[in-house]
């Protein structure tokens, strides 16, 4: 019986809507007690009106499961034909590249499994051929179980610098438990999934080859991708790359060149290389950061520099999740604040 109960619990936890935000401590307990009393008092009255019970049950199911068509009708997000989405995961990064019907390549997983899972459900992503974890900081990898929840995942790709080691070990354990292979990224590698293709620009291999990192700082080991999505849309995804690595990237053989969309490095921190910004000349600059975060992200100086360079700046703390659709003159970004 115990094993059966555990199996039911694990299966139920993987269903859509299985998780919900709820206050902790005494306030959460008091709220739950109050709702329980309310249900007990109302149940006899509602039982005399079956149609009210049926309507309430239907509304509850819709509120919990949030079917994608209903979500799109109510919110207008994501827009039809979206090719890239920046999830709102608070202070962290999680992105999705559209790779076909129900399919998306996920880049980073944010700090919270529930947040990235909700984003992927809103995008109707059920198949993930590849998860790219740019580096092992918790705000990029701790949400990994949410990506795996109820989805077919092909492989997990990581940087070669396993720093911090406890987060790298967490990724390895999570992948092993789900029987998902892990591979390491190296500059020059090219991949494709459906209509989206990308090239790994960074990190460069160390003296020992692809298995060894050339840098010894976690942010500067961020896997950096130049992406070409459906319709010719181009993107540069920088992870948390700091100015020293940004400058090295510009000087190397894998310099990115101009792009339509820039995922700004390190949540829009003040530490950005002006030369890289001038080189890539993005039309859209997207920043992932948490509301009222303690780091002051994004830096007003960085936002001003992006605007002065001609980029339209959107940020998840004010615009919510952001989806990009179209290309060329039809390029547009849609937030859901």
C-alpha positions as CSV (number, residue, x, y, z in Angstrom):
1,X,0.0,0.0,0.0
2,X,2.8,2.4,0.8
3,X,4.5,1.9,-2.5
4,X,1.1,2.4,-4.3
5,X,0.5,5.6,-2.4
6,X,4.0,6.9,-3.3
7,X,3.5,6.0,-7.0
8,X,0.1,7.9,-7.1
9,X,1.8,10.9,-5.4
10,X,4.7,11.0,-7.9
11,X,2.4,10.6,-10.8
12,X,0.1,13.3,-9.6
13,X,3.0,15.6,-9.0
14,X,3.9,15.4,-12.7
15,X,0.4,16.4,-13.9
16,X,-0.4,19.9,-15.2
17,X,-1.5,22.1,-12.3
18,X,-0.1,19.8,-9.7
19,X,1.9,22.5,-8.1
20,X,0.6,25.8,-6.8
21,X,2.0,28.8,-5.0
22,X,0.8,28.9,-1.4
23,X,2.0,31.0,1.5
24,X,4.0,29.2,4.2
25,X,3.9,29.4,7.9
26,X,0.9,30.3,10.1
27,X,-0.6,32.5,7.4
28,X,-0.8,29.6,4.9
29,X,-2.2,27.3,7.6
30,X,-4.8,29.8,8.6
31,X,-5.8,30.4,4.9
32,X,-6.1,26.7,4.3
33,X,-8.2,26.2,7.5
34,X,-10.5,29.1,6.5
35,X,-11.1,27.7,3.0
36,X,-11.8,24.2,4.4
37,X,-14.4,25.6,6.8
38,X,-16.0,27.6,3.9
39,X,-16.2,24.4,1.7
40,X,-17.8,22.4,4.6
41,X,-20.4,25.1,5.2
42,X,-21.3,25.6,1.5
43,X,-21.3,22.0,0.4
44,X,-24.8,21.1,1.7
45,X,-26.3,24.1,-0.1
46,X,-24.5,23.5,-3.3
47,X,-25.5,19.8,-3.3
48,X,-29.1,21.0,-3.8
49,X,-28.1,22.7,-7.1
50,X,-26.3,20.2,-9.3
51,X,-25.8,22.6,-12.2
52,X,-23.9,25.0,-9.9
53,X,-21.7,22.1,-8.7
54,X,-21.0,21.2,-12.3
55,X,-20.2,24.7,-13.4
56,X,-17.9,25.2,-10.4
57,X,-16.1,21.9,-11.1
58,X,-15.6,22.9,-14.7
59,X,-14.2,26.3,-13.8
60,X,-11.8,24.7,-11.2
61,X,-10.5,22.2,-13.9
62,X,-10.0,25.0,-16.4
63,X,-8.2,27.2,-13.7
64,X,-5.9,24.3,-12.7
65,X,-5.1,22.8,-16.1
66,X,-5.1,26.1,-18.1
67,X,-5.5,24.5,-21.5
68,X,-3.2,26.3,-24.0
69,X,-5.9,27.4,-26.4
70,X,-7.8,29.0,-23.5
71,X,-4.6,30.7,-22.2
72,X,-3.9,32.1,-25.6
73,X,-7.5,33.4,-26.1
74,X,-7.4,35.1,-22.6
75,X,-3.9,36.5,-22.7
76,X,-2.9,36.7,-26.4
77,X,0.4,35.1,-25.4
78,X,2.3,33.5,-27.0
79,X,1.6,35.2,-30.4
80,X,1.0,32.9,-33.4
81,X,4.3,32.0,-35.1
82,X,6.5,32.7,-32.1
83,X,10.1,31.6,-32.6
84,X,11.7,32.5,-29.3
85,X,10.4,33.0,-25.8
86,X,12.1,34.4,-22.7
87,X,10.3,32.9,-19.7
88,X,9.6,34.9,-16.6
89,X,11.3,32.8,-13.9
90,X,12.2,35.6,-11.5
91,X,15.9,36.3,-10.9
92,X,17.3,33.8,-13.4
93,X,17.3,32.7,-17.1
94,X,15.1,30.3,-19.0
95,X,14.6,30.5,-22.8
96,X,12.8,28.5,-25.4
97,X,13.6,28.2,-29.2
98,X,10.6,27.0,-31.2
99,X,11.6,23.8,-33.0
100,X,8.4,22.5,-34.5
101,X,4.9,21.7,-33.3
102,X,5.0,21.1,-29.5
103,X,8.8,21.1,-29.6
104,X,11.3,23.5,-28.1
105,X,15.0,23.7,-27.4
106,X,15.4,25.0,-23.9
107,X,18.3,27.3,-22.9
108,X,18.7,27.4,-19.1
109,X,16.0,26.4,-16.6
110,X,15.9,29.3,-14.1
111,X,15.9,28.8,-10.3
112,X,12.4,27.4,-9.8
113,X,11.0,24.2,-11.4
114,X,7.4,25.4,-11.2
115,X,8.1,28.7,-13.0
116,X,9.8,27.1,-16.0
117,X,7.2,24.3,-16.2
118,X,4.4,26.8,-16.3
119,X,6.2,28.7,-19.1
120,X,6.6,25.5,-21.2
121,X,3.0,24.6,-20.6
122,X,1.9,28.0,-21.8
123,X,4.0,27.5,-24.9
124,X,2.6,24.0,-25.4
125,X,6.1,22.4,-25.4
126,X,5.9,18.7,-24.7
127,X,9.2,17.6,-26.5
128,X,12.6,19.0,-25.8
129,X,15.3,17.6,-28.0
130,X,18.0,19.5,-26.1
131,X,18.4,21.5,-22.9
132,X,21.4,23.8,-22.9
133,X,22.6,24.9,-19.4
134,X,24.9,27.8,-20.0
135,X,26.7,27.4,-16.7
136,X,26.1,25.9,-13.3
137,X,24.8,28.8,-11.2
138,X,21.6,27.9,-9.4
139,X,19.5,30.6,-11.1
140,X,20.2,28.9,-14.4
141,X,20.0,25.2,-13.4
142,X,17.8,24.6,-10.3
143,X,14.6,24.6,-12.4
144,X,15.8,21.6,-14.5
145,X,13.3,19.2,-12.9
146,X,10.5,21.5,-14.1
147,X,11.8,21.2,-17.7
148,X,11.8,17.4,-17.4
149,X,8.4,17.2,-15.8
150,X,6.1,15.2,-18.2
151,X,8.2,16.0,-21.3
152,X,10.3,13.9,-23.6
153,X,13.9,15.3,-23.3
154,X,16.7,14.1,-25.7
155,X,19.9,15.4,-24.0
156,X,21.3,18.0,-21.7
157,X,24.3,20.1,-22.8
158,X,26.5,22.0,-20.4
159,X,29.6,24.0,-20.2
160,X,32.9,22.3,-19.4
161,X,33.6,24.2,-16.2
162,X,31.8,22.4,-13.3
163,X,31.7,25.3,-11.0
164,X,30.1,25.5,-8.5
165,X,30.6,21.8,-8.0
166,X,27.4,21.3,-5.9
167,X,25.2,22.6,-8.7
168,X,27.1,20.6,-11.3
169,X,26.5,17.5,-9.2
170,X,22.8,18.4,-8.9
171,X,22.5,18.5,-12.7
172,X,24.3,15.2,-13.1
173,X,22.0,13.5,-10.5
174,X,18.9,14.9,-12.1
175,X,19.9,13.8,-15.6
176,X,20.9,10.4,-14.3
177,X,17.7,9.8,-12.5
178,X,15.8,10.7,-15.7
179,X,18.2,8.6,-17.8
180,X,19.0,11.6,-20.0
181,X,22.5,11.8,-21.5
182,X,24.7,14.8,-20.8
183,X,27.2,16.3,-23.3
184,X,29.6,19.3,-23.2
185,X,29.5,22.3,-25.5
186,X,32.5,23.6,-27.3
187,X,33.0,26.6,-29.6
188,X,32.5,25.8,-33.3
189,X,29.9,23.2,-32.7
190,X,26.8,23.5,-35.0
191,X,23.4,22.0,-34.3
192,X,19.9,22.0,-35.8
193,X,16.4,21.1,-34.6
194,X,13.6,21.5,-37.0
195,X,13.6,25.1,-38.3
196,X,16.1,26.4,-35.8
197,X,19.9,26.1,-36.1
198,X,22.6,27.4,-33.9
199,X,26.4,27.7,-33.5
200,X,28.3,27.5,-30.2
201,X,30.5,30.6,-30.0
202,X,31.9,30.0,-26.4
203,X,33.5,28.6,-24.3
204,X,36.7,27.8,-26.2
205,X,38.4,24.5,-25.2
206,X,41.3,24.6,-22.8
207,X,44.7,23.0,-23.5
208,X,43.3,19.6,-22.7
209,X,40.6,19.8,-25.5
210,X,36.9,20.1,-25.4
211,X,36.6,18.5,-22.0
212,X,38.6,21.2,-20.3
213,X,37.5,24.9,-19.9
214,X,39.7,27.7,-21.0
215,X,38.4,30.0,-18.3
216,X,38.1,29.5,-14.5
217,X,35.2,31.7,-13.6
218,X,31.6,30.3,-13.9
219,X,30.0,33.3,-15.6
220,X,32.8,33.5,-18.2
221,X,32.3,29.8,-19.0
222,X,28.7,30.5,-20.1
223,X,27.8,28.6,-23.3
224,X,27.1,31.3,-25.8
225,X,24.9,30.7,-28.9
226,X,24.3,32.4,-32.1
227,X,20.9,31.3,-33.3
228,X,19.1,31.4,-36.7
229,X,15.4,30.7,-36.1
230,X,12.4,30.3,-38.4
231,X,12.0,33.2,-41.0
232,X,15.7,34.1,-40.7
233,X,15.5,35.7,-37.2
234,X,18.9,35.9,-35.6
235,X,19.7,35.9,-31.9
236,X,22.7,36.1,-29.6
237,X,22.3,34.3,-26.2
238,X,25.1,35.3,-23.9
239,X,24.3,33.5,-20.6
240,X,26.1,35.5,-17.9
241,X,29.2,36.3,-19.9
242,X,31.2,39.1,-18.3
243,X,33.2,41.8,-20.1
244,X,36.6,40.0,-20.3
245,X,35.0,37.0,-22.0
246,X,32.8,39.3,-24.2
247,X,35.9,41.0,-25.5
248,X,37.6,37.7,-26.1
249,X,34.6,36.5,-28.0
250,X,34.8,39.6,-30.3
251,X,38.5,38.9,-31.0
252,X,38.1,35.2,-31.8
253,X,37.1,33.3,-35.0
254,X,33.6,32.9,-33.6
255,X,32.7,36.6,-33.4
256,X,28.9,36.8,-33.6
257,X,28.3,39.7,-35.9
258,X,25.0,41.7,-36.1
259,X,21.8,40.0,-34.8
260,X,18.1,40.9,-34.5
261,X,17.7,39.9,-30.9
262,X,20.2,40.1,-28.0
263,X,19.6,38.2,-24.7
264,X,21.5,40.7,-22.6
265,X,24.3,39.1,-20.4
266,X,23.9,38.6,-16.7
267,X,20.4,39.9,-16.2
268,X,21.4,43.4,-17.5
269,X,24.1,44.0,-15.0
270,X,26.3,47.1,-15.2
271,X,29.2,45.0,-16.5
272,X,28.8,44.9,-20.3
273,X,31.4,45.5,-23.0
274,X,30.5,48.5,-25.2
275,X,32.4,47.0,-28.1
276,X,30.2,43.9,-28.2
277,X,27.1,45.9,-28.1
278,X,28.3,48.1,-31.0
279,X,29.3,45.0,-33.0
280,X,26.0,43.1,-32.6
281,X,23.7,46.1,-33.0
282,X,20.5,44.4,-31.9
283,X,17.0,45.7,-32.7
284,X,15.6,44.0,-29.6
285,X,17.4,43.6,-26.3
286,X,15.8,41.2,-23.8
287,X,16.6,41.1,-20.1
288,X,15.6,38.4,-17.7
289,X,15.5,39.6,-14.0
290,X,13.3,39.4,-10.9
291,X,11.2,42.2,-9.7
292,X,12.9,44.2,-6.9
293,X,15.9,41.9,-7.0
294,X,18.7,42.8,-4.5
295,X,21.3,43.2,-7.2
296,X,19.8,46.2,-8.9
297,X,19.4,44.4,-12.2
298,X,19.0,45.6,-14.8
299,X,21.5,48.5,-14.4
300,X,20.1,51.8,-15.6
301,X,23.4,52.4,-17.3
302,X,23.0,49.2,-19.3
303,X,19.4,50.0,-20.3
304,X,20.4,53.5,-21.4
305,X,23.3,52.1,-23.5
306,X,21.1,49.6,-25.2
307,X,18.5,52.3,-26.0
308,X,21.2,54.7,-27.3
309,X,22.4,51.9,-29.6
310,X,18.9,51.7,-31.1
311,X,17.6,48.6,-29.4
312,X,14.1,48.3,-28.0
313,X,14.5,47.0,-24.4
314,X,12.1,44.6,-22.8
315,X,12.5,43.0,-19.4
316,X,10.7,40.2,-17.6
317,X,10.3,42.1,-14.3
318,X,8.0,44.6,-16.0
319,X,6.9,42.9,-19.2
320,X,6.5,39.4,-17.9
321,X,7.4,36.5,-20.3
322,X,8.4,37.7,-23.7
323,X,7.8,36.0,-27.0
324,X,9.4,37.1,-30.3
325,X,7.8,36.5,-33.7
326,X,8.5,37.5,-37.3
327,X,11.7,38.8,-38.7
328,X,12.9,41.7,-40.7
329,X,10.3,44.4,-40.9
330,X,7.8,42.0,-39.3
331,X,9.9,41.5,-36.1
332,X,7.9,42.0,-33.0
333,X,8.2,41.1,-29.3
334,X,5.1,40.5,-27.1
335,X,5.2,40.6,-23.4
336,X,2.5,39.3,-21.0
337,X,2.7,41.6,-18.0
